[in-house]
């Protein structure tokens, strides 16, 4: 079966992490995937908000612990300006109760940083389909 790529089915992904190596590695991983386009890289929540306004990503891979503005604060502002954007909390934080208590309502998924690459890519695709198809778990 031949599948043709069309612009509307390409997932637009924003990567937000304060560690340059993490940002660049995720960019490399996503850019190597069919139908995923990295629209931007941000190093804190404030940059992420500005990039959301400019690039309108379908999915954001968002670190929670960053300087200037953390992911918890940024997720609320992002959902206020782009409610259909799917946000994956990408964190090394072990305590899921802490994540749920702080901003779970603004996060669409939580993914630990030690997850296999294939699982992260699969999660991005799954959430991206929600945006493209107009069905949100919110």
PyMOL commands that set and color helices and strands:
alter all, ss='L'
color gray80, all
select helices_A, chain A and resi 7-9+20-31+45-55+71-81+96-106+117-133
alter helices_A, ss='H'
color red, helices_A
select strands_A, chain A and resi 11-16+36-42+59-62+86-91+109-112
alter strands_A, ss='S'
color yellow, strands_A
deselect
rebuild
show_as cartoon
